[in-house]
Amino acid sequence: MPLLKLQTNLTIDQDKRAQLLKQLSQNVAEQLGKPERYVMISLEHNPDMLFAGSDQPLAYLELKSIGLPVASCKELSNNLCGLLESLLGIKPDRIYIEFADAPRAQWGWNGGTF
């Protein structure tokens, strides 16, 4: 049920994409205490993006999950920013993250909802 969408203006090669997706999936599952089998990660790389008037490396993330606790957002932000900095070299001040709690009845899966 957790979904993490990542957009970055970087071009990421095939091997690094696979590593990044796997690490993000494991990280989100661990941070949210959810089984990884429900975690979905989406990556869009190399679109035209500008932040603060600059096209230096940047990222925009959306993290949506059922029961996403507001109290955890700061820790999640710190963790995700640190991961993107270590894996992609994107500075935390060049990353925006949108957090959203999804109501169970509005999250579909396997022909039904949660």
Phi, psi and omega per residue, in radians:
M1 nan -0.491 3.025
P2 -1.213 2.440 3.066
L3 -2.236 2.178 3.054
L4 -2.041 2.087 3.045
K5 -1.846 2.300 3.127
L6 -2.164 2.191 2.996
Q7 -2.062 2.341 3.074
T8 -2.516 2.582 3.120
N9 -1.428 0.006 3.093
L10 -1.344 2.649 2.941
T11 -1.635 2.190 -3.061
I12 -2.055 2.180 -3.106
D13 -1.242 2.856 -3.027
Q14 -0.934 -0.846 -3.108
D15 -1.113 -0.747 -3.130
K16 -1.188 -0.627 3.098
R17 -1.057 -0.807 -3.133
A18 -1.068 -0.763 3.125
Q19 -1.116 -0.786 -3.124
L20 -1.075 -0.838 -3.133
L21 -1.048 -0.776 -3.128
K22 -1.115 -0.792 -3.116
Q23 -1.168 -0.686 3.102
L24 -1.123 -0.724 3.134
S25 -1.068 -0.837 3.131
Q26 -1.108 -0.728 -3.106
N27 -1.124 -0.830 -3.134
V28 -1.093 -0.773 3.120
A29 -1.030 -0.811 -3.121
E30 -1.143 -0.836 -3.086
Q31 -1.107 -0.627 -3.111
L32 -1.630 -0.115 -3.116
G33 1.147 0.612 -3.126
K34 -1.983 2.641 3.067
P35 -1.118 2.367 -3.121
E36 -1.088 -0.407 -3.137
R37 -1.090 -0.285 3.112
Y38 -1.761 -0.116 -3.056
V39 -1.441 2.321 3.059
M40 -2.103 2.349 3.111
I41 -2.115 2.315 3.107
S42 -2.131 2.321 -3.112
L43 -2.179 2.211 2.977
E44 -2.119 2.061 -3.129
H45 -2.122 2.649 3.105
N46 1.235 0.457 2.967
P47 -1.373 2.846 3.031
D48 -1.243 2.091 -3.127
M49 -2.471 2.590 3.123
L50 -2.419 2.400 3.107
F51 -2.426 2.224 -3.127
A52 0.982 0.635 3.103
G53 1.297 0.209 -3.062
S54 -2.287 2.554 3.065
D55 -1.788 0.356 3.011
Q56 -1.028 2.808 -3.100
P57 -0.847 2.316 -3.111
L58 -2.614 2.901 3.100
A59 -2.611 2.585 3.001
Y60 -2.207 2.254 -3.136
L61 -2.161 2.569 2.964
E62 -2.176 2.160 3.076
L63 -2.063 2.037 -3.129
K64 -2.151 2.388 3.135
S65 -2.772 2.632 3.023
I66 -1.222 2.256 3.101
G67 1.242 0.523 3.117
L68 -1.195 1.978 -3.089
P69 -1.340 2.211 3.134
V70 -0.993 -0.636 -3.116
A71 -1.107 -0.334 -3.123
S72 -1.608 -0.167 -3.029
C73 -1.061 -0.696 -3.139
K74 -1.102 -0.794 3.123
E75 -1.149 -0.715 3.089
L76 -1.073 -0.748 3.120
S77 -1.063 -0.831 3.128
N78 -1.038 -0.785 -3.106
N79 -1.147 -0.840 -3.119
L80 -1.162 -0.710 3.099
C81 -1.087 -0.741 3.110
G82 -1.093 -0.705 3.135
L83 -1.146 -0.781 3.135
L84 -1.177 -0.590 3.090
E85 -1.172 -0.753 -3.106
S86 -1.265 -0.632 -3.084
L87 -1.513 -0.601 -3.038
L88 -2.087 -0.159 -3.134
G89 1.336 0.326 3.122
I90 -1.511 2.175 3.138
K91 -1.188 2.465 -3.128
P92 -0.980 -0.520 3.129
D93 -1.371 0.085 3.067
R94 -2.011 0.370 -3.099
I95 -2.222 2.249 2.948
Y96 -1.924 2.487 3.091
I97 -2.301 2.240 3.041
E98 -1.837 2.185 3.114
F99 -1.833 2.451 3.123
A100 -2.530 2.322 3.048
D101 -1.609 2.165 -3.111
A102 -1.740 2.198 3.053
P103 -1.113 2.423 -3.115
R104 -0.894 -0.766 -3.068
A105 -1.217 -0.225 -3.133
Q106 -1.933 0.366 3.102
W107 -2.215 1.866 -3.074
G108 -1.566 2.602 3.081
W109 -2.892 2.418 2.989
N110 0.989 0.668 3.103
G111 1.435 0.087 -3.138
G112 -2.537 -2.716 3.042
T113 -2.242 2.954 3.122
F114 -1.428 nan nan
